[in-house]
Amino acid sequence: MSSREISDAKNGIMCRQSYGFRDPVVKNVVDKFVKRSDVGYEKYNNTLDDERRLKMKNLQGYLNDIQEELMDAVLYIQAAREELQDLSEESLVRRFIDNEYAEDDDQPMQMNGIDIDYPKYEDGYDDEEEI
């Protein structure tokens, strides 16, 4: 038995398989699955297969785990949406500030690298009502 086989046996690795990936996205996902499995094994000292075969968890337990994970996923989606909204708002504020400075310097305002020529009114804008 080789030292790798001995190490694998100690670490619960049953077999090693090599795959060729045509899609790097798929490879990245597979790598994450393997890393996730390693973390779970280090934490619990068993695999999902051990858990199933040794009846460490029943169907109700698996369904509960799925529900909790999906609830967490929904929270992560909402947090990501809020983060995206914050980033969009920050970007708009920065763009507005940059445009204000450009206007003050009599430089053309730009959006996405394109000059924007807004008409300047000495007495305000046409749609403003006088009070």
N, CA, C and O atoms as a printed pandas DataFrame, in Angstrom:
     atom_number atom_name residue_name chain_id  residue_number  x_coord  y_coord  z_coord
0              1         N          MET        A               1    0.854   -1.177    0.000
1              2        CA          MET        A               1    0.000    0.000    0.000
2              3         C          MET        A               1    0.903    1.244    0.000
3              4         O          MET        A               1    1.841    1.340    0.791
4              5         N          SER        A               2    0.609    2.181   -0.888
5              6        CA          SER        A               2    1.423    3.393   -0.983
6              7         C          SER        A               2    1.098    4.349    0.169
7              8         O          SER        A               2    0.086    4.200    0.854
8              9         N          SER        A               3    1.968    5.318    0.361
9             10        CA          SER        A               3    1.729    6.303    1.427
10            11         C          SER        A               3    0.473    7.129    1.122
11            12         O          SER        A               3   -0.238    7.529    2.043
12            13         N          ARG        A               4    0.197    7.384   -0.158
13            14        CA          ARG        A               4   -1.011    8.112   -0.524
14            15         C          ARG        A               4   -2.251    7.294   -0.175
15            16         O          ARG        A               4   -3.226    7.841    0.340
16            17         N          GLU        A               5   -2.224    5.999   -0.447
17            18        CA          GLU        A               5   -3.359    5.133   -0.127
18            19         C          GLU        A               5   -3.572    5.066    1.380
19            20         O          GLU        A               5   -4.712    5.062    1.844
20            21         N          ILE        A               6   -2.500    5.015    2.137
21            22        CA          ILE        A               6   -2.607    4.994    3.606
22            23         C          ILE        A               6   -3.199    6.307    4.092
23            24         O          ILE        A               6   -4.090    6.318    4.942
24            25         N          SER        A               7   -2.701    7.417    3.548
25            26        CA          SER        A               7   -3.220    8.740    3.920
26            27         C          SER        A               7   -4.697    8.863    3.553
27            28         O          SER        A               7   -5.498    9.364    4.342
28            29         N          ASP        A               8   -5.051    8.408    2.361
29            30        CA          ASP        A               8   -6.450    8.448    1.938
30            31         C          ASP        A               8   -7.332    7.644    2.874
31            32         O          ASP        A               8   -8.411    8.097    3.254
32            33         N          ALA        A               9   -6.882    6.447    3.251
33            34        CA          ALA        A               9   -7.663    5.593    4.144
34            35         C          ALA        A               9   -7.866    6.270    5.490
35            36         O          ALA        A               9   -8.957    6.207    6.057
36            37         N          LYS        A              10   -6.830    6.914    6.004
37            38        CA          LYS        A              10   -6.938    7.617    7.294
38            39         C          LYS        A              10   -7.909    8.790    7.201
39            40         O          LYS        A              10   -8.585    9.125    8.174
40            41         N          ASN        A              11   -7.973    9.400    6.041
41            42        CA          ASN        A              11   -8.823   10.578    5.863
42            43         C          ASN        A              11  -10.181   10.260    5.265
43            44         O          ASN        A              11  -10.925   11.167    4.894
44            45         N          GLY        A              12  -10.507    8.985    5.167
45            46        CA          GLY        A              12  -11.821    8.585    4.686
46            47         C          GLY        A              12  -12.009    8.706    3.187
47            48         O          GLY        A              12  -13.142    8.685    2.707
48            49         N          ILE        A              13  -10.927    8.833    2.440
49            50        CA          ILE        A              13  -11.044    8.944    0.989
50            51         C          ILE        A              13  -11.087    7.540    0.405
51            52         O          ILE        A              13  -10.127    6.777    0.508
52            53         N          MET        A              14  -12.230    7.212   -0.216
53            54        CA          MET        A              14  -12.434    5.866   -0.739
54            55         C          MET        A              14  -11.781    5.663   -2.102
55            56         O          MET        A              14  -11.242    4.592   -2.380
56            57         N          CYS        A              15  -11.827    6.682   -2.948
57            58        CA          CYS        A              15  -11.231    6.551   -4.274
58            59         C          CYS        A              15  -10.867    7.928   -4.787
59            60         O          CYS        A              15  -11.421    8.941   -4.360
60            61         N          ARG        A              16   -9.946    7.942   -5.690
61            62        CA          ARG        A              16   -9.549    9.187   -6.357
62            63         C          ARG        A              16   -9.924    9.049   -7.820
63            64         O          ARG        A              16   -9.761    7.991   -8.427
64            65         N          GLN        A              17  -10.425   10.134   -8.366
65            66        CA          GLN        A              17  -10.839   10.135   -9.761
66            67         C          GLN        A              17  -10.325   11.407  -10.408
67            68         O          GLN        A              17  -10.341   12.467   -9.781
68            69         N          SER        A              18   -9.886   11.326  -11.601
69            70        CA          SER        A              18   -9.422   12.491  -12.332
70            71         C          SER        A              18  -10.409   12.775  -13.456
71            72         O          SER        A              18  -10.838   11.864  -14.166
72            73         N          TYR        A              19  -10.764   14.044  -13.609
73            74        CA          TYR        A              19  -11.711   14.441  -14.645
74            75         C          TYR        A              19  -11.088   15.506  -15.524
75            76         O          TYR        A              19  -10.288   16.322  -15.066
76            77         N          GLY        A              20  -11.462   15.488  -16.780
77            78        CA          GLY        A              20  -11.128   16.572  -17.691
78            79         C          GLY        A              20  -12.335   17.479  -17.803
79            80         O          GLY        A              20  -13.451   17.000  -18.004
80            81         N          PHE        A              21  -12.134   18.768  -17.678
81            82        CA          PHE        A              21  -13.246   19.718  -17.730
82            83         C          PHE        A              21  -13.125   20.584  -18.973
83            84         O          PHE        A              21  -12.071   21.167  -19.229
84            85         N          ARG        A              22  -14.189   20.666  -19.735
85            86        CA          ARG        A              22  -14.207   21.566  -20.876
86            87         C          ARG        A              22  -14.724   22.931  -20.442
87            88         O          ARG        A              22  -14.518   23.934  -21.126
88            89         N          ASP        A              23  -15.388   22.955  -19.311
89            90        CA          ASP        A              23  -15.993   24.197  -18.818
90            91         C          ASP        A              23  -15.390   24.550  -17.463
91            92         O          ASP        A              23  -15.596   23.818  -16.495
92            93         N          PRO        A              24  -14.650   25.654  -17.371
93            94        CA          PRO        A              24  -14.029   26.018  -16.098
94            95         C          PRO        A              24  -15.042   26.326  -14.999
95            96         O          PRO        A              24  -14.725   26.196  -13.816
96            97         N          VAL        A              25  -16.239   26.726  -15.369
97            98        CA          VAL        A              25  -17.273   26.976  -14.367
98            99         C          VAL        A              25  -17.633   25.670  -13.669
99           100         O          VAL        A              25  -17.759   25.633  -12.445
100          101         N          VAL        A              26  -17.799   24.603  -14.439
101          102        CA          VAL        A              26  -18.116   23.291  -13.865
102          103         C          VAL        A              26  -16.970   22.835  -12.972
103          104         O          VAL        A              26  -17.208   22.314  -11.882
104          105         N          LYS        A              27  -15.734   23.022  -13.417
105          106        CA          LYS        A              27  -14.573   22.646  -12.612
106          107         C          LYS        A              27  -14.577   23.388  -11.277
107          108         O          LYS        A              27  -14.318   22.797  -10.229
108          109         N          ASN        A              28  -14.873   24.687  -11.323
109          110        CA          ASN        A              28  -14.906   25.481  -10.089
110          111         C          ASN        A              28  -15.968   24.973   -9.118
111          112         O          ASN        A              28  -15.743   24.927   -7.909
112          113         N          VAL        A              29  -17.117   24.594   -9.652
113          114        CA          VAL        A              29  -18.192   24.069   -8.805
114          115         C          VAL        A              29  -17.777   22.730   -8.194
115          116         O          VAL        A              29  -17.984   22.502   -7.003
116          117         N          VAL        A              30  -17.195   21.847   -9.003
117          118        CA          VAL        A              30  -16.746   20.543   -8.497
118          119         C          VAL        A              30  -15.685   20.745   -7.417
119          120         O          VAL        A              30  -15.714   20.074   -6.386
120          121         N          ASP        A              31  -14.748   21.668   -7.650
121          122        CA          ASP        A              31  -13.728   21.961   -6.639
122          123         C          ASP        A              31  -14.363   22.410   -5.331
123          124         O          ASP        A              31  -13.927   22.010   -4.252
124          125         N          LYS        A              32  -15.387   23.238   -5.430
125          126        CA          LYS        A              32  -16.069   23.711   -4.220
126          127         C          LYS        A              32  -16.785   22.573   -3.508
127          128         O          LYS        A              32  -16.793   22.523   -2.278
128          129         N          PHE        A              33  -17.385   21.660   -4.262
129          130        CA          PHE        A              33  -18.029   20.502   -3.637
130          131         C          PHE        A              33  -17.008   19.673   -2.860
131          132         O          PHE        A              33  -17.271   19.242   -1.737
132          133         N          VAL        A              34  -15.853   19.458   -3.462
133          134        CA          VAL        A              34  -14.817   18.659   -2.798
134          135         C          VAL        A              34  -14.339   19.373   -1.535
135          136         O          VAL        A              34  -14.199   18.750   -0.482
136          137         N          LYS        A              35  -14.088   20.675   -1.639
137          138        CA          LYS        A              35  -13.647   21.434   -0.458
138          139         C          LYS        A              35  -14.716   21.421    0.625
139          140         O          LYS        A              35  -14.410   21.283    1.809
140          141         N          ARG        A              36  -15.955   21.562    0.218
141          142        CA          ARG        A              36  -17.073   21.552    1.182
142          143         C          ARG        A              36  -17.152   20.198    1.876
143          144         O          ARG        A              36  -17.378   20.130    3.084
144          145         N          SER        A              37  -16.969   19.139    1.130
145          146        CA          SER        A              37  -16.968   17.792    1.701
146          147         C          SER        A              37  -15.822   17.636    2.692
147          148         O          SER        A              37  -15.993   17.043    3.758
148          149         N          ASP        A              38  -14.651   18.169    2.340
149          150        CA          ASP        A              38  -13.497   18.102    3.244
150          151         C          ASP        A              38  -13.775   18.839    4.551
151          152         O          ASP        A              38  -13.439   18.344    5.627
152          153         N          VAL        A              39  -14.379   20.007    4.462
153          154        CA          VAL        A              39  -14.713   20.783    5.666
154          155         C          VAL        A              39  -15.693   20.002    6.535
155          156         O          VAL        A              39  -15.527   19.931    7.753
156          157         N          GLY        A              40  -16.719   19.414    5.906
157          158        CA          GLY        A              40  -17.692   18.620    6.655
158          159         C          GLY        A              40  -17.052   17.409    7.315
159          160         O          GLY        A              40  -17.388   17.063    8.448
160          161         N          TYR        A              41  -16.142   16.773    6.615
161          162        CA          TYR        A              41  -15.476   15.594    7.179
162          163         C          TYR        A              41  -14.602   15.997    8.361
163          164         O          TYR        A              41  -14.591   15.313    9.385
164          165         N          GLU        A              42  -13.870   17.102    8.228
165          166        CA          GLU        A              42  -13.035   17.572    9.336
166          167         C          GLU        A              42  -13.887   17.939   10.552
167          168         O          GLU        A              42  -13.499   17.678   11.690
168          169         N          LYS        A              43  -15.038   18.538   10.305
169          170        CA          LYS        A              43  -15.903   18.989   11.393
170          171         C          LYS        A              43  -16.620   17.830   12.085
171          172         O          LYS        A              43  -16.685   17.790   13.313
172          173         N          TYR        A              44  -17.163   16.882   11.302
173          174        CA          TYR        A              44  -18.008   15.821   11.858
174          175         C          TYR        A              44  -17.341   14.449   11.877
175          176         O          TYR        A              44  -17.854   13.511   12.487
176          177         N          ASN        A              45  -16.206   14.337   11.212
177          178        CA          ASN        A              45  -15.465   13.072   11.142
178          179         C          ASN        A              45  -16.266   11.936   10.509
179          180         O          ASN        A              45  -16.045   10.764   10.816
180          181         N          ASN        A              46  -17.186   12.290    9.634
181          182        CA          ASN        A              46  -17.890   11.299    8.823
182          183         C          ASN        A              46  -18.429   11.971    7.574
183          184         O          ASN        A              46  -18.412   13.197    7.468
184          185         N          THR        A              47  -18.898   11.186    6.643
185          186        CA          THR        A              47  -19.424   11.702    5.381
186          187         C          THR        A              47  -20.941   11.645    5.389
187          188         O          THR        A              47  -21.546   11.054    6.283
188          189         N          LEU        A              48  -21.546   12.257    4.398
189          190        CA          LEU        A              48  -23.003   12.139    4.260
190          191         C          LEU        A              48  -23.403   10.689    4.028
191          192         O          LEU        A              48  -24.452   10.242    4.494
192          193         N          ASP        A              49  -22.564    9.962    3.309
193          194        CA          ASP        A              49  -22.852    8.546    3.090
194          195         C          ASP        A              49  -22.816    7.783    4.415
195          196         O          ASP        A              49  -23.685    6.951    4.674
196          197         N          ASP        A              50  -21.808    8.066    5.259
197          198        CA          ASP        A              50  -21.759    7.437    6.588
198          199         C          ASP        A              50  -23.031    7.765    7.361
199          200         O          ASP        A              50  -23.654    6.892    7.966
200          201         N          GLU        A              51  -23.398    9.028    7.328
201          202        CA          GLU        A              51  -24.582    9.491    8.052
202          203         C          GLU        A              51  -25.830    8.732    7.599
203          204         O          GLU        A              51  -26.667    8.345    8.414
204          205         N          ARG        A              52  -25.939    8.527    6.293
205          206        CA          ARG        A              52  -27.103    7.823    5.742
206          207         C          ARG        A              52  -27.061    6.340    6.049
207          208         O          ARG        A              52  -28.031    5.776    6.555
208          209         N          ARG        A              53  -25.928    5.702    5.742
209          210        CA          ARG        A              53  -25.824    4.252    5.932
210          211         C          ARG        A              53  -25.940    3.850    7.397
211          212         O          ARG        A              53  -26.547    2.830    7.721
212          213         N          LEU        A              54  -25.359    4.654    8.275
213          214        CA          LEU        A              54  -25.374    4.321    9.701
214          215         C          LEU        A              54  -26.617    4.853   10.408
215          216         O          LEU        A              54  -26.723    4.783   11.632
216          217         N          LYS        A              55  -27.554    5.384    9.628
217          218        CA          LYS        A              55  -28.841    5.884   10.149
218          219         C          LYS        A              55  -28.631    6.937   11.240
219          220         O          LYS        A              55  -29.336    6.958   12.249
220          221         N          MET        A              56  -27.650    7.806   11.012
221          222        CA          MET        A              56  -27.374    8.879   11.962
222          223         C          MET        A              56  -28.426    9.988   11.853
223          224         O          MET        A              56  -28.598   10.790   12.771
224          225         N          LYS        A              57  -29.116   10.017   10.731
225          226        CA          LYS        A              57  -30.165   11.006   10.516
226          227         C          LYS        A              57  -31.253   10.346    9.692
227          228         O          LYS        A              57  -30.967    9.566    8.784
228          229         N          ASN        A              58  -32.500   10.659   10.008
229          230        CA          ASN        A              58  -33.611   10.084    9.249
230          231         C          ASN        A              58  -34.095   11.064    8.183
231          232         O          ASN        A              58  -33.576   12.175    8.073
232          233         N          LEU        A              59  -35.070   10.659    7.416
233          234        CA          LEU        A              59  -35.591   11.482    6.332
234          235         C          LEU        A              59  -36.069   12.833    6.852
235          236         O          LEU        A              59  -35.826   13.861    6.219
236          237         N          GLN        A              60  -36.733   12.843    7.978
237          238        CA          GLN        A              60  -37.212   14.103    8.564
238          239         C          GLN        A              60  -36.035   15.045    8.858
239          240         O          GLN        A              60  -36.129   16.254    8.645
240          241         N          GLY        A              61  -34.941   14.480    9.344
241          242        CA          GLY        A              61  -33.746   15.277    9.617
242          243         C          GLY        A              61  -33.164   15.890    8.356
243          244         O          GLY        A              61  -32.759   17.052    8.348
244          245         N          TYR        A              62  -33.124   15.087    7.271
245          246        CA          TYR        A              62  -32.627   15.618    5.997
246          247         C          TYR        A              62  -33.539   16.718    5.470
247          248         O          TYR        A              62  -33.057   17.744    4.988
248          249         N          LEU        A              63  -34.847   16.518    5.555
249          250        CA          LEU        A              63  -35.795   17.534    5.096
250          251         C          LEU        A              63  -35.660   18.819    5.910
251          252         O          LEU        A              63  -35.749   19.918    5.364
252          253         N          ASN        A              64  -35.448   18.678    7.199
253          254        CA          ASN        A              64  -35.251   19.840    8.053
254          255         C          ASN        A              64  -33.984   20.595    7.646
255          256         O          ASN        A              64  -33.988   21.823    7.563
256          257         N          ASP        A              65  -32.895   19.852    7.392
257          258        CA          ASP        A              65  -31.635   20.478    6.958
258          259         C          ASP        A              65  -31.829   21.224    5.649
259          260         O          ASP        A              65  -31.344   22.345    5.493
260          261         N          ILE        A              66  -32.540   20.604    4.698
261          262        CA          ILE        A              66  -32.800   21.245    3.405
262          263         C          ILE        A              66  -33.571   22.543    3.608
263          264         O          ILE        A              66  -33.227   23.575    3.032
264          265         N          GLN        A              67  -34.612   22.485    4.425
265          266        CA          GLN        A              67  -35.431   23.671    4.665
266          267         C          GLN        A              67  -34.597   24.792    5.280
267          268         O          GLN        A              67  -34.697   25.942    4.852
268          269         N          GLU        A              68  -33.785   24.472    6.270
269          270        CA          GLU        A              68  -32.953   25.483    6.918
270          271         C          GLU        A              68  -31.947   26.085    5.936
271          272         O          GLU        A              68  -31.723   27.295    5.938
272          273         N          GLU        A              69  -31.343   25.242    5.099
273          274        CA          GLU        A              69  -30.378   25.734    4.115
274          275         C          GLU        A              69  -31.050   26.648    3.089
275          276         O          GLU        A              69  -30.484   27.669    2.697
276          277         N          LEU        A              70  -32.250   26.280    2.659
277          278        CA          LEU        A              70  -32.964   27.114    1.693
278          279         C          LEU        A              70  -33.410   28.428    2.317
279          280         O          LEU        A              70  -33.403   29.465    1.654
280          281         N          MET        A              71  -33.795   28.392    3.581
281          282        CA          MET        A              71  -34.145   29.633    4.271
282          283         C          MET        A              71  -32.918   30.543    4.351
283          284         O          MET        A              71  -33.020   31.749    4.122
284          285         N          ASP        A              72  -31.762   29.966    4.675
285          286        CA          ASP        A              72  -30.521   30.744    4.686
286          287         C          ASP        A              72  -30.232   31.304    3.300
287          288         O          ASP        A              72  -29.806   32.452    3.174
288          289         N          ALA        A              73  -30.460   30.507    2.259
289          290        CA          ALA        A              73  -30.203   30.958    0.886
290          291         C          ALA        A              73  -31.061   32.176    0.544
291          292         O          ALA        A              73  -30.581   33.113   -0.094
292          293         N          VAL        A              74  -32.316   32.166    0.961
293          294        CA          VAL        A              74  -33.201   33.303    0.704
294          295         C          VAL        A              74  -32.663   34.552    1.412
295          296         O          VAL        A              74  -32.702   35.650    0.857
296          297         N          LEU        A              75  -32.165   34.379    2.633
297          298        CA          LEU        A              75  -31.583   35.520    3.353
298          299         C          LEU        A              75  -30.348   36.051    2.638
299          300         O          LEU        A              75  -30.155   37.264    2.545
300          301         N          TYR        A              76  -29.512   35.147    2.132
301          302        CA          TYR        A              76  -28.318   35.568    1.395
302          303         C          TYR        A              76  -28.706   36.299    0.112
303          304         O          TYR        A              76  -28.065   37.282   -0.260
304          305         N          ILE        A              77  -29.748   35.828   -0.564
305          306        CA          ILE        A              77  -30.223   36.498   -1.776
306          307         C          ILE        A              77  -30.672   37.914   -1.443
307          308         O          ILE        A              77  -30.328   38.858   -2.154
308          309         N          GLN        A              78  -31.435   38.069   -0.372
309          310        CA          GLN        A              78  -31.923   39.395    0.019
310          311         C          GLN        A              78  -30.763   40.309    0.390
311          312         O          GLN        A              78  -30.739   41.473   -0.008
312          313         N          ALA        A              79  -29.795   39.787    1.152
313          314        CA          ALA        A              79  -28.631   40.597    1.530
314          315         C          ALA        A              79  -27.849   41.015    0.280
315          316         O          ALA        A              79  -27.388   42.153    0.195
316          317         N          ALA        A              80  -27.698   40.115   -0.682
317          318        CA          ALA        A              80  -26.990   40.433   -1.919
318          319         C          ALA        A              80  -27.744   41.494   -2.716
319          320         O          ALA        A              80  -27.130   42.395   -3.286
320          321         N          ARG        A              81  -29.072   41.392   -2.758
321          322        CA          ARG        A              81  -29.875   42.396   -3.462
322          323         C          ARG        A              81  -29.697   43.777   -2.817
323          324         O          ARG        A              81  -29.546   44.785   -3.508
324          325         N          GLU        A              82  -29.717   43.799   -1.480
325          326        CA          GLU        A              82  -29.551   45.070   -0.785
326          327         C          GLU        A              82  -28.152   45.634   -1.008
327          328         O          GLU        A              82  -27.988   46.844   -1.162
328          329         N          GLU        A              83  -27.148   44.766   -1.027
329          330        CA          GLU        A              83  -25.779   45.203   -1.310
330          331         C          GLU        A              83  -25.683   45.767   -2.726
331          332         O          GLU        A              83  -25.046   46.798   -2.941
332          333         N          LEU        A              84  -26.304   45.103   -3.680
333          334        CA          LEU        A              84  -26.302   45.590   -5.059
334          335         C          LEU        A              84  -26.993   46.949   -5.149
335          336         O          LEU        A              84  -26.522   47.843   -5.853
336          337         N          GLN        A              85  -28.097   47.102   -4.442
337          338        CA          GLN        A              85  -28.810   48.385   -4.422
338          339         C          GLN        A              85  -27.914   49.472   -3.840
339          340         O          GLN        A              85  -27.836   50.573   -4.386
340          341         N          ASP        A              86  -27.233   49.164   -2.727
341          342        CA          ASP        A              86  -26.318   50.140   -2.115
342          343         C          ASP        A              86  -25.210   50.519   -3.090
343          344         O          ASP        A              86  -24.877   51.696   -3.230
344          345         N          LEU        A              87  -24.638   49.521   -3.763
345          346        CA          LEU        A              87  -23.567   49.801   -4.725
346          347         C          LEU        A              87  -24.076   50.663   -5.873
347          348         O          LEU        A              87  -23.377   51.569   -6.326
348          349         N          SER        A              88  -25.289   50.387   -6.345
349          350        CA          SER        A              88  -25.869   51.172   -7.436
350          351         C          SER        A              88  -26.092   52.615   -6.992
351          352         O          SER        A              88  -25.796   53.556   -7.729
352          353         N          GLU        A              89  -26.618   52.776   -5.779
353          354        CA          GLU        A              89  -26.864   54.122   -5.267
354          355         C          GLU        A              89  -25.547   54.869   -5.063
355          356         O          GLU        A              89  -25.450   56.052   -5.390
356          357         N          GLU        A              90  -24.536   54.189   -4.526
357          358        CA          GLU        A              90  -23.228   54.821   -4.331
358          359         C          GLU        A              90  -22.636   55.243   -5.670
359          360         O          GLU        A              90  -22.045   56.316   -5.786
360          361         N          SER        A              91  -22.799   54.387   -6.684
361          362        CA          SER        A              91  -22.283   54.698   -8.017
362          363         C          SER        A              91  -22.983   55.929   -8.584
363          364         O          SER        A              91  -22.339   56.797   -9.172
364          365         N          LEU        A              92  -24.292   56.003   -8.408
365          366        CA          LEU        A              92  -25.030   57.164   -8.898
366          367         C          LEU        A              92  -24.613   58.435   -8.179
367          368         O          LEU        A              92  -24.479   59.487   -8.805
368          369         N          VAL        A              93  -24.407   58.347   -6.869
369          370        CA          VAL        A              93  -23.977   59.516   -6.104
370          371         C          VAL        A              93  -22.600   59.969   -6.571
371          372         O          VAL        A              93  -22.367   61.159   -6.779
372          373         N          ARG        A              94  -21.674   58.994   -6.739
373          374        CA          ARG        A              94  -20.331   59.353   -7.223
374          375         C          ARG        A              94  -20.408   60.001   -8.608
375          376         O          ARG        A              94  -19.730   60.994   -8.873
376          377         N          ARG        A              95  -21.230   59.441   -9.478
377          378        CA          ARG        A              95  -21.377   59.983  -10.836
378          379         C          ARG        A              95  -21.948   61.401  -10.773
379          380         O          ARG        A              95  -21.513   62.289  -11.507
380          381         N          PHE        A              96  -22.933   61.602   -9.883
381          382        CA          PHE        A              96  -23.531   62.924   -9.735
382          383         C          PHE        A              96  -22.493   63.922   -9.224
383          384         O          PHE        A              96  -22.389   65.036   -9.737
384          385         N          ILE        A              97  -21.728   63.515   -8.212
385          386        CA          ILE        A              97  -20.688   64.396   -7.664
386          387         C          ILE        A              97  -19.649   64.704   -8.723
387          388         O          ILE        A              97  -19.245   65.856   -8.878
388          389         N          ASP        A              98  -19.211   63.693   -9.453
389          390        CA          ASP        A              98  -18.232   63.915  -10.523
390          391         C          ASP        A              98  -18.784   64.887  -11.556
391          392         O          ASP        A              98  -18.066   65.764  -12.037
392          393         N          ASN        A              99  -20.056   64.731  -11.894
393          394        CA          ASN        A              99  -20.673   65.617  -12.877
394          395         C          ASN        A              99  -20.797   67.038  -12.339
395          396         O          ASN        A              99  -20.635   67.999  -13.091
396          397         N          GLU        A             100  -21.081   67.181  -11.050
397          398        CA          GLU        A             100  -21.165   68.508  -10.442
398          399         C          GLU        A             100  -19.823   69.206  -10.520
399          400         O          GLU        A             100  -19.754   70.390  -10.850
400          401         N          TYR        A             101  -18.744   68.472  -10.215
401          402        CA          TYR        A             101  -17.410   69.063  -10.311
402          403         C          TYR        A             101  -17.099   69.429  -11.759
403          404         O          TYR        A             101  -16.509   70.476  -12.024
404          405         N          ALA        A             102  -17.489   68.581  -12.679
405          406        CA          ALA        A             102  -17.260   68.864  -14.092
406          407         C          ALA        A             102  -18.014   70.121  -14.493
407          408         O          ALA        A             102  -17.489   70.940  -15.248
408          409         N          GLU        A             103  -19.237   70.289  -14.000
409          410        CA          GLU        A             103  -20.039   71.463  -14.316
410          411         C          GLU        A             103  -19.397   72.714  -13.743
411          412         O          GLU        A             103  -19.358   73.750  -14.407
412          413         N          ASP        A             104  -18.888   72.629  -12.505
413          414        CA          ASP        A             104  -18.240   73.776  -11.868
414          415         C          ASP        A             104  -16.975   74.194  -12.612
415          416         O          ASP        A             104  -16.642   75.379  -12.639
416          417         N          ASP        A             105  -16.273   73.249  -13.211
417          418        CA          ASP        A             105  -15.020   73.533  -13.909
418          419         C          ASP        A             105  -15.245   73.849  -15.385
419          420         O          ASP        A             105  -14.288   73.960  -16.151
420          421         N          ASP        A             106  -16.493   73.994  -15.778
421          422        CA          ASP        A             106  -16.831   74.184  -17.185
422          423         C          ASP        A             106  -16.261   73.086  -18.070
423          424         O          ASP        A             106  -15.928   73.322  -19.231
424          425         N          GLN        A             107  -16.154   71.905  -17.523
425          426        CA          GLN        A             107  -15.737   70.727  -18.267
426          427         C          GLN        A             107  -17.003   69.980  -18.683
427          428         O          GLN        A             107  -18.014   70.052  -17.984
428          429         N          PRO        A             108  -16.967   69.277  -19.790
429          430        CA          PRO        A             108  -18.168   68.526  -20.182
430          431         C          PRO        A             108  -18.446   67.404  -19.183
431          432         O          PRO        A             108  -17.532   66.710  -18.737
432          433         N          MET        A             109  -19.719   67.242  -18.843
433          434        CA          MET        A             109  -20.095   66.129  -17.982
434          435         C          MET        A             109  -20.030   64.856  -18.800
435          436         O          MET        A             109  -20.267   64.866  -20.008
436          437         N          GLN        A             110  -19.706   63.759  -18.130
437          438        CA          GLN        A             110  -19.609   62.484  -18.831
438          439         C          GLN        A             110  -20.401   61.419  -18.106
439          440         O          GLN        A             110  -20.522   61.425  -16.882
440          441         N          MET        A             111  -20.937   60.504  -18.899
441          442        CA          MET        A             111  -21.570   59.308  -18.369
442          443         C          MET        A             111  -21.085   58.164  -19.241
443          444         O          MET        A             111  -21.280   58.169  -20.457
444          445         N          ASN        A             112  -20.448   57.175  -18.607
445          446        CA          ASN        A             112  -19.861   56.049  -19.334
446          447         C          ASN        A             112  -18.892   56.519  -20.413
447          448         O          ASN        A             112  -18.836   55.947  -21.502
448          449         N          GLY        A             113  -18.124   57.570  -20.099
449          450        CA          GLY        A             113  -17.102   58.044  -21.012
450          451         C          GLY        A             113  -17.607   58.893  -22.162
451          452         O          GLY        A             113  -16.831   59.259  -23.045
452          453         N          ILE        A             114  -18.907   59.217  -22.171
453          454        CA          ILE        A             114  -19.490   60.001  -23.259
454          455         C          ILE        A             114  -19.836   61.384  -22.722
455          456         O          ILE        A             114  -20.485   61.508  -21.683
456          457         N          ASP        A             115  -19.399   62.430  -23.438
457          458        CA          ASP        A             115  -19.723   63.794  -23.028
458          459         C          ASP        A             115  -21.226   64.020  -23.121
459          460         O          ASP        A             115  -21.873   63.632  -24.094
460          461         N          ILE        A             116  -21.764   64.659  -22.086
461          462        CA          ILE        A             116  -23.188   64.984  -22.059
462          463         C          ILE        A             116  -23.299   66.495  -21.934
463          464         O          ILE        A             116  -22.747   67.088  -21.007
464          465         N          ASP        A             117  -23.998   67.106  -22.844
465          466        CA          ASP        A             117  -24.133   68.557  -22.848
466          467         C          ASP        A             117  -25.538   68.921  -22.401
467          468         O          ASP        A             117  -26.480   68.879  -23.192
468          469         N          TYR        A             118  -25.674   69.278  -21.126
469          470        CA          TYR        A             118  -26.960   69.728  -20.611
470          471         C          TYR        A             118  -27.036   71.239  -20.756
471          472         O          TYR        A             118  -26.057   71.937  -20.492
472          473         N          PRO        A             119  -28.181   71.748  -21.170
473          474        CA          PRO        A             119  -28.288   73.205  -21.279
474          475         C          PRO        A             119  -28.230   73.848  -19.896
475          476         O          PRO        A             119  -28.805   73.338  -18.934
476          477         N          LYS        A             120  -27.529   74.969  -19.814
477          478        CA          LYS        A             120  -27.451   75.704  -18.561
478          479         C          LYS        A             120  -28.403   76.890  -18.648
479          480         O          LYS        A             120  -28.444   77.584  -19.665
480          481         N          TYR        A             121  -29.159   77.122  -17.595
481          482        CA          TYR        A             121  -30.102   78.221  -17.554
482          483         C          TYR        A             121  -29.649   79.193  -16.478
483          484         O          TYR        A             121  -29.386   78.798  -15.342
484          485         N          GLU        A             122  -29.561   80.447  -16.835
485          486        CA          GLU        A             122  -29.121   81.458  -15.878
486          487         C          GLU        A             122  -30.155   81.639  -14.768
487          488         O          GLU        A             122  -29.801   81.833  -13.605
488          489         N          ASP        A             123  -31.441   81.573  -15.138
489          490        CA          ASP        A             123  -32.491   81.845  -14.167
490          491         C          ASP        A             123  -33.196   80.588  -13.707
491          492         O          ASP        A             123  -34.341   80.672  -13.262
492          493         N          GLY        A             124  -32.581   79.448  -13.791
493          494        CA          GLY        A             124  -33.208   78.205  -13.355
494          495         C          GLY        A             124  -33.668   77.389  -14.543
495          496         O          GLY        A             124  -33.298   77.661  -15.685
496          497         N          TYR        A             125  -34.470   76.397  -14.261
497          498        CA          TYR        A             125  -34.955   75.499  -15.290
498          499         C          TYR        A             125  -36.356   75.897  -15.715
499          500         O          TYR        A             125  -37.100   76.484  -14.929
500          501         N          ASP        A             126  -36.724   75.583  -16.951
501          502        CA          ASP        A             126  -38.018   75.946  -17.493
502          503         C          ASP        A             126  -39.181   75.371  -16.672
503          504         O          ASP        A             126  -40.251   75.976  -16.605
504          505         N          ASP        A             127  -38.972   74.204  -16.048
505          506        CA          ASP        A             127  -40.093   73.562  -15.355
506          507         C          ASP        A             127  -40.225   74.019  -13.911
507          508         O          ASP        A             127  -41.100   73.529  -13.196
508          509         N          GLU        A             128  -39.383   74.942  -13.460
509          510        CA          GLU        A             128  -39.506   75.424  -12.086
510          511         C          GLU        A             128  -40.571   76.507  -12.025
511          512         O          GLU        A             128  -40.657   77.381  -12.888
512          513         N          GLU        A             129  -41.364   76.419  -10.991
513          514        CA          GLU        A             129  -42.399   77.451  -10.802
514          515         C          GLU        A             129  -41.858   78.543   -9.908
515          516         O          GLU        A             129  -41.128   78.273   -8.954
516          517         N          GLU        A             130  -42.210   79.757  -10.211
517          518        CA          GLU        A             130  -41.799   80.863   -9.359
518          519         C          GLU        A             130  -42.745   80.944   -8.173
519          520         O          GLU        A             130  -43.947   80.706   -8.295
520          521         N          ILE        A             131  -42.183   81.281   -7.041
521          522        CA          ILE        A             131  -42.997   81.364   -5.810
522          523         C          ILE        A             131  -43.208   82.800   -5.426
523          524         O          ILE        A             131  -43.865   83.081   -4.424
